[in-house]
Amino acid sequence: MNPNLLQTPITYLKGVGPNRAQTLLSELGIQTYEDLLSLYPNRYIDKTRYYKITELERNSAEVQLIGKIVHLKTIEQKKGKRLVATFIDDTGEMELVWFRGQKWIKEQLQINVPYVIFGRTNWFNGTFSMPHPDMELLTDHEQGLRIAMQPIYPSTEKLSNKGITNRVLSNLMKQLFSETKGSFTETLSVQLLEDLKLISRSEALFNIHFPRDQHMLARAQFRLKFEELFYIQLQLISKKLLRKQKIKGFPFSEVGTYFNTFYKDHLPFELTGAQQKVVREIRADLGSNAQMNRLLQGDVGSGKTIVALMSMLLAIDNGFQSCLVAPTEILANQHFNGLKELLGAMDINIALLTGSVKKSDRKGIHEQLESGQLHILVGTHAVLEHKVQFHNLGLAIIDEQHRFGVAQRSKLWHKNDIPPHILVMTATPIPRTLAMSLYGDLDISVIDELPPGRKPVKTVHRFDANRLKVFRFLKDEIKKGRQVYVVYPLIQESQALDYKDLMDGYESMARDFPLPQYQISIVHGQMKSEDKDYEMNRFVKGETQIMVATTVIEVGVNIPNATVMIIESAERFGLSQLHQLRGRVGRGADQSYCILMTGQKLSAEAKTRLQTMVRTNDGFEIAEVDLKLRGPGDLMGTQQSGLLNLKIADIVKDNDILKTARYYAIQVLNEDPGLQFEKNKALRVMYARLLKHKNIWNYIS
């Protein structure tokens, strides 16, 4: 088939016309024949079976029957009328009911003529009835294109109002297949089709719209899902290979004195197996000639900082500088203090650069950076400013990367002629499925075990009615010298309501925890940032025992003495937020607790979230549940919600197909990076088309 035929505007398809074309475009984004072809059904109705009236079950299922109408009557009701038909087959009788359009329907219906009816049954007053059934004369039914499985297409209220029903969409699809003769260019190589025993593209498209039976539908779905995921993976992996070939990195061939001295004399605890594995992966990257681009995922408290420091020591051993960039001043300060403590008396020059650093101190930092005296610079966005120039930046580490834009990251790249190695760290667990699609062009390392001596946080769910008991528990913890967080949800739409919730909460805390025995800090979004910092610092220094806050307490704030996290209205938080908040405690050697407070009324989804939090501390397991509950768009936040604009695959449900697609994409590109081989011609043509039409970019944020 001529592939250009599929680019024909939909207006030219028989049965569409300008008005319908406009509605199809605005409601379903359909502009061309190809767009209509890839409007895949949401679900299917199995019409392979004809039921008898006596076989009907009281389960409101959709069923198909053959029979005759023997009687019609119109019944007055409170609002308007209803039309009722008595429908019989050779086993019994039931009622067909219409509440709308009775006059027109009554004129169409024929008495004592065999019909095939289809619809959802109701059981009422000892009789089965079917409201607004689909009806077709048996003679027409036998002559028509018999679709055993009827496809149900996505719809909207506007489509229904404009008369573009499921039947109309189905008829347009038949017209499209008739004009294209149902023959479509193959987009996968013969080898892939044979290895995976896939049906051809033409067969798959026919059976997704007009499935012959359940088996052929399953094969069509697999083929089309595989194809969609395969081309996304092909795109991501070829981007990665291209980067590794084109962008040379500094080879850090030495594992020298700094690294070895730290490892032997300054390591505060034995590295976990996971940390050792990640250090090995990073060493291999830094030792190759390619630029490292690695994502390091590790739950809160899993020891990413030590891994980051050991990577920076490798840079120093090879005569290069490093920088560590964090999204906030509090975090940058914390990293700086943590690194200084770890380095102890080692002869390493490390400095902190944030917005608060005095101008006179900045000058000294700039000079030491340019002369190469400064080994490690820790800072916030201030590090990215143009006037911050390095002598030779070899490694840039970015913490909580989703808080930095692409433009900000590229500023780090341009600090040198050769871009530095990049290590991106995140404590937000990204499910492996999603990571494969979002960060498929990065190498991924995971630290999935906690350092020894860390006790998992105990999590419980309590209703508001148990508040007094919870307060008693807090007093016991404070008596032991511990500190407590109390967090209120922040709902963007209603700052006034948030503020009221917070203030009510603060007042009830102040009544139960009175001065001078107890000191309470408060932090919320409407405070000036210096007031926020002042309150945070009082808590950090231990001058206040309770911190009441709406703004989610900064990711990564490390207060080992805080052992209790109370989350108010926990049902209003997402799973990843709950997990992040829980990570604020459990940073010292003492047992820590997370208490989820809610009202009695909870939705099924809220219950699932709370049960998951109580059951597990594993951030990856939590992220998987979250992905199932919310879908990939929501998970990554609104700025990336168009993230995986998939037509048929679902990266959660089709995880296995995704892995298969990735495996085969790697195989193909390892053997033939430019898709130049004759056997890969179909792949080359399709890939070029996707890039040209930018379809592939729709998938990737």
N, C-alpha and C positions, 0 to 999 in steps of 0.2 A: 504494500500500500504506500502511496505517496505520503511521506510524513507531514508535508505541508498542508495536506487536507485537514489535519487535526488543528491547524492554526486558524481555520475558517471562523469568522465571527458567528456567534450562536444565532444571530438574527436570521441567517440564511437557512437554518434548519427548518424543514417543513413543520408547521405547527407552532412556531415561536413568534416571529414578527417583532416590531420595535418595542411595543409596550411590555410584552412578556420578557423580552431580552433585558429591558431596564430593571424589571422586578428581580429576575434571576441574578443580575449583576449586583444589585444593592443588597439582596438578602443572602445569596449563597456565593457571591464572588465569581459567578460563571460568565466568562467573556467569550470563550472559544469552544469548539467541539471537544478539545482535549480536557478543558475544565469540566465539561459535563460528564465525559467518560470517567474522570476520576472523582465524581461525586458517588462515593460508595455507600451502599445501604447501611443503616444503623443496625437493623435486625431483619429477620426473615420469618414469614409465617409459613408453617409447613402445611401445604395443601395436598399432601400425598395421600391423605386418608379421608374417606367419607364416613361420617358417624350415623348411627341410627338413633332416633329420639330416646329409645329405652337404654342406650349406652351412655347417655349424658351423665356427667358427674357434677355434684354441686361445688365446683371449684372455680367458677367464672373463667374458664379457659376459652380460647378462640377455637371454634370448630366449624366444620363444613358438613352440610347435610344436603340430601336430594329429597324433594317432596313437592306437594302442591298446596296452593292456598284454596281452602274450601269456603271461607266466609270472611267478610270484611265488615267492620262496624266503627263508627266514630263515637267517642265517649267524651262528654263534657267534663272538664275538671276546673278547679278553682281558677287557674290562669289558662285560658284558651281550651284547646281540645287535644285529644290524642287519637291516632288511627290504630286500630288493633286488627290483625289478621289471624285467623286460625290456620295453622300450617300442619299438614299431616304427612307421615310416611306409612309404610306397611307395619310399623310397630307401635305407633302412638301419635299424640298430637301435642303441639306447643303453640305459644303466641309470638307473633312478630309485632313490634310496637314502633310507631313514629310519633315524635313530639313536635317535629318541625316539617314544613313543606307538605302537609297531608294532602292538600287539594291536588297538587301536581303528581304526587306518588300514587294517589288513588286512581288517577286517570291512566297511569302507566301499567298498573298491576293487572295481570290476567288470572281469571279464576280457573281452577282445574287444569292448569298447564304445568308440566314439570319444570321446576326451578332448581338451580344450585344456589344455596344461600350460605353466607359466611359471616361470622361475627362472634361477639362475646356473650355467653349465656348468663342469665340470672335465674335464681330459684326464688319464687315468691308465691305464697299461698298455695303450695302443693303443685305448682305448675312451672315449667321452664319457659322463659321468654327471652327474646333476643331484640334489643333496641337497635334501630337503624342498621339492619343487616345489609351487606353487599349482596346484590341479587343479579343473577344472570340466567337467561333461559337455558335449559339443558342443551338445546340444539346448538345455540351459539357457543356454549362452553366446550362442546365436543369438537367444534370446528376451529376454535381460536388457538393461538400459540399457547399450548398448555404449559404453564410454569408451575411445576410442582411446589417449589419453594417461592413464595411471593416476597420480593424485596420491599422493605419499608425505608424510604429515603428521609434524610434530615428535612425538617420543615420548620416554618415559623408562622406566627399568627398572620403576618402580612401576606405570605404565600397563599394560605388558606382563604383569606378574604378576597384575594384576587383570582380565586378559582384554580390556582396551580396546586391541585391535590396530588396525592401519591399516585393515583391512576394516571394523571396527566404526565407526571415525571417519568413514570414507567413507559408510557407511550412515546415520549420524546426519546427515551433511551432506545426503544425498538427502532424508531426512525433513524437514529444515529447508526445503529448496527446495520440497518438496511442500506444506508448511503455509503458506509465504509466497507460493506460486504463482510463485516466482522473480521477483517484481516488487518493485523497491526504489526509493525516492524518489531523484530526481536531485539531486546535490549541487554540480554545476558549472553555470555559466551557458551558455546556448545559444551565446554568442559564443566562449567558451573551447572548447566542443566543436567548433565549426565551424573556428576558427582552427587548432586543433591536430589536426583530423580524429580526434577521440577517439570511441571507442565509448561507448554509454550505460553508466551504472553497473550496471544489471541485467545487461547483456550481459557486462560486465567480470567481475562476481562469478560469473556462471555459468561463464565460460570459464577463470577462475582455478582453479575446483574441478573442472570437467568439460570440459577443453579439447577442442574439436572437432579441432584440429590445431595444429601448431607455430605457424602464422601467427596464429591467433586467441589462442593463449596469449601470444605476444609483445605483441599489441595490448592484451590484458587487463592484463598486467604493467605496460606503459607507463602506461596510464590510471590504475591504482591507485597507482603510485609517484608519478606527477605530483600526484595529488590530495593524497596524504599530505604531500609536500614543499611544495606550494602553500599549504596551511593553516598550516604552521609559519612559512613566510615571511610570510604575511599577518599573522600574529600579531606577529612581530618588527618588521615594517616599520610596522604601524599603531601599535605602542608607540612607535617612534622618532618618527613624525609627530606623535603626540599630545604627546610630550614637547616637541617643537620648538614646537608651538602654545601649550602651556600654560605651560611653564617659560621665562620670559623670562631672558635673560642680560644681563650688562653689555655694551653695545656699546663695544668699544675702537676708536673711530673714528680716533684719532691714530696715525700712524707717526711718532714724534717723535725728539727729540735722542738719547735713550739708545740706541734701536735703531740709528739711523743712525750715531752715533759708533762704536758697537761694530762695526758692519758695515764701516765704512771703515778704522778704526784698530786694532782689537783682534783681528780674526778671524785665528787662527793659520795657517789655510790656506784655499785656495779651497774653497767648499762644493761637494760633488758634486752632479750633476744630481738625484739622488734626494733629497738634503737640501733643495735649492732648491724642489723640487716640494712636499715636505711643509710647508716654511715657508709657501708660498703657500696650501696647503689650510688650515693653522691660522689664517693671517691672515684668510682669507675667513670662517671660522667666528667668529672673535673680533669681526669687523666687523659681523656680522649681529646681529639683536636676540635671537636664540635662544641658549640655553645650549649651549656646546660640550660634546660627550661623545665624545672621539676616542680610539681605540686606536692607539698608535704602535708598530709592530713593526720591529725592526731587529736584525740579528745582532749578536753580541758585537763591540764595536769599530767599529760602523758610524757612530758619531758622533751618537747620540741626545741626548747631554748638551748639545751646542751648540744643537740644535733646541729643547730645553727652555729653555735660557737665553734664546734669542732671543724665545721666547714670553713669558718673564717680563719681558723688557725692554719688550715691547709693553704689558704690564700697568702697569709703572712709568710709561711715557709717558702713560698714561691715568689716572694718579693712584691706582692700586690696588696692593695687596700680593700677593705670591705665596708659596706654600710648596711644598717638594719633600719627599715622605715616602718613606723607604726601609725595607725590612724589617729591617735589622740595623745595629748601630752602625758596624761596619767600613765598610759601604756608605755610610752617611750621612756619615761622616768623609770618605770618598773623594770623594763628590759635593761636599761643602763645600770641600775643598781644591782640587778641580778647577775649581769655579766661581770661587773667589777668584783662582786663577791666570789664568783666562780674562779676568776683569774688569780685572785689572791695576790701574792707578791711577784707574779710573773712580770717580766719586763715588757709590758705591752701598753702602748699609748692609746687610750680610748676616750672619746669626748661625746658630749650630748648637745644636740642642736635643735632647739624648739623655738616657738614664737616668744617665749618668756626669757630666753637667754639675752643678757645685756649686750648692748652694741659693742662695748669695749672688749668683752669676752669673745664675741663673734669674730672680731678682727684676728685675734690670735688663732682661733680654730681654722679660719680660712687660710691663714699663712701656713700653718702646720699641715693642712690637707694638701696644699699645692707643693710643698717641699717634700712631701712623702713621710714626714716624721710621725704623722698620725696614722695609726694602723686601722682603727675601727671607729666609724662615726655612727652613732645611734640618733635617730631623730624622727620628726613628724614630716609633714609636707614641706617644711622649711628646707629640708635636704634637697628637694627637687628644684629649688630656685636656681636660675641661670648663674647667679654670681657664686654659687657653691661649686668650685672646681677641684677635681681630684688630681693627684700626681699620676696615679694609675689604678683606677677602680677595677678590681678583678671579679668581685662577687657582690651582688645586691640581693638582700633578703627582704621580702615584703610580707608583713604580718597582716592577717585578715584581709586578703586581697580583694574581697568583694566590696570593700569600702573605698577602693581606689579606682579611678577611671582608667581607660586604656591610654588616654593622652598623658596622664600623670606617669604611668609606667614607662611610656616611651621616652620621657625626659631622662630617666635613668639610663636608658640605652645610649643616649647621645652624650653622655658624660665622657665618652672615649671614642677613638676611631673604631676600635673593635668593641662590640657590645660586651658588657660583663656577663658572667654566668648569673642566671636568675633562679632563686629559690623562693617559691611562694608558699607561705604557711597559713593554714586555716584550722581553727578549732570547731568549725561548723562541719559536722560529718556530712559528706555528700554521698548518698547511696552509690554503690559501685556502678549500678545500672546508669545512673544519671551522669556520673563522672566520666564514664566511657563515651557519652555523647557530648557532654559540655566541654570536657577538658581532654578530648581524644587526641588533641595535638600536643598535650603536655605529657611528660612521663610522670607517673603517679607513685608516690611512696606513702605507706600508711604505718603509723605507730598504733598498734591495736592492743597494747597492754600497759597497765599502770606501773609506775616504779614501785619497788618493794617498800613495805611500811605504810603505803597509802591505804586507808580503809575506805571501802565504797560508802557513799552517802546513803543513809537509811531514809527511804521516802515513804510517807504515809498520806492518806487522804482523810481529811476531817471535815464534817459539816459545821456550819456556823453555830449550831446548837452546842457544839463541844468547845466553844471559844474559851470558857473559863478554865477548863482543864489545860488547854494549850498555853494560856497565860501562866498557869502555875508551873508548867514545864519550863517556860522561858525564864521565869524567876530563878529556878534551880540552876539553869545553865549560866545565867549572869552571875549567880552566887559563886560559881566555879571560876569566875573571871573571864567568861566567854562573851562574844558579841553576836548580835542578831540583825539580820536584814528583814524588813517587811516591805514587800513590793506590791504596788497597785497597778492594774492594767492601764495602758494608755490607749484610748480609742480616738484616732485622729479627728473623727467628725465632731467630737464634743469635748473641747478643752474645758469648758465650764463644768461639765459633769465629772470629768476626771479630777479636776481641782477639788470639787465638792467631796467626791469619794475619798480623796487623799486627806483632806482636812478633817472629815468626819473620823477617818481612821486614826489620824494623828491625835485628835482630841480624845478618842476612846483609849488610845495607848497612854496618853499623858495622865488620864484619870487613874488607870490601873498601875502605871509605873511613875509615881509622882516624884518631883524634885524634892530634896536634893539627892535622894538615894539613887535616882536613875537620871541619866542624861540622854536626850534623844536628838539625833540629827535629822534634818528633813531636806530632801532634794527633789525639785520638780522642774518641769520644762519652762516655767515662766520666770525662773530666777536668773539673775545675771550670772555670767560664767564665773566671775571671781567669787561670788557668794557660794556657788555650787562647789568650787574648788576648796573654799574655806571649810565648808561642812564636810566634804569628803575627807579632807586632811585631818579634821578633828577625829573622825571615825578611824582613819588609818592609824593615828597616834594612840588610839584607845581612850581618848577623852570622853567619847560618848559610847554607850553600850548598845544603843538601838539606832539603826538607820532606816528611816521611813522614806520611800522613794516612789515616784511614778516612772521617771525616765529609767529605762532598763539599765541597771547598774553596769557600768562600762565593762565590755568584754575584756577578760584578762586581768581585772583588778585583783591583786593578790593580798588578801588579809588572812593569814593562817589562823588568827585568833577568832575569826567569825565562824561559828559552827552551826548556826541555825538560819535557814532561809524559809521565811513564811511567804507564800504566794497567795495573795487575796484574789477572790473571784478567778481561781485558777482555770475555770472552764472557759474563760474569755481569752486565754493565751493559746497560741499554736504549740505543737509538740516541740519544735526546734527551739522556740523561745523558752519553754519550760526547762528544757535540757540545758540551755545556755545559763539560765538563772541558777539552776541547781549547781552548776560548775563554779559558782562564786564561793561555795563552801567546800569543805573537805580538802583544804590545801595544807593543813597541818597534820600532826600525828594523832590529834584527838578525834573521837567519833563525831561525825557531823550528821545533821538531819535536814530534810527538806519536807515542809508541811504544806500540803495543797489544800487550801480552804475553799469551800464552795457552798452555795445554797443547796436546797433539797432537789430542785428541779434541774435535771440534766438531760441533754439530748443524747442519743445513742452514740454519736461521734465523740461528744465530750467524755462520755464514760470510757470509751476505747482509749482516748488520750490519757486519761488519769490512770487507768489500769496499766497501760504500757509503762508510764513513769514509775509506778509502784513496783512493777515486775522486774524492770531491767535498768541497769546503768550504762548499757552498751550504746554509745552514740550512733553506731552504724545501724543497729537493730531499730533504734528509735527513728532514724532517718528513713529506713525502709517502710515502717508503718506510716510515717508522715506522708511519704510519697504515694502510698496506696490511698490514704484518706484524701489528699489534696490534689494529687496530680502534679506533673512536672512544672507547669506554668506557675502555679501559686508558690511552689516550694522555693523558687529562686527569687521571689519578690517581683514587684510589678515591673521594674525596669527590664526584666528579662522574661516577661510573661509570654511574649510571642515566641518563646524560646524554641520549642520543638513543635513546629507547626505540622504535625504529621497527618497524612491523609488517611492511613489505614492502620499503621502499626501503633502500638502503645508500649512505651519503653518499660513500663512496670510489668504488664501482663506478658509481653513478648520478650522478656529478658533473655530467654534461651535463643530466640531467633537473632536477637541483637549480638549475642556472643558468637553465634555461628557466622553472622554477616561480618563481624570484625575479623574473625579468624581468616575467612576467605579473602577479605580485602587485603590483609597483611600478606597472605600467600601470593596473591596476584602481583602486588606492588614490589615484593621482594624479588620476584622473578623478572618483572617487566615494569620498572619504575615509570617509564614514559608511556605505557600502554601502546608500545610500537609494534608488538608482535601481531602477525596476521590473525592468529586465533583470538586476539583480544579486540578485534576491530569493532565489534558491536559495543563493547564497553567504552572504547575511545570515542565513538560517535555520540553515544548517549551522554557521556561525561562532558564532552564539549558543548552539547546542547544545553545541559543543565546549567553549566557555567554561563553560557551565553544568555540564557533566559533568566539567570540569577535565581532559578528555583531552589538551587541547593543552599543558597545563602539564607533563604527564608527559614531554613531549619536551624541555622547556627547563629547563636547570638554573638 
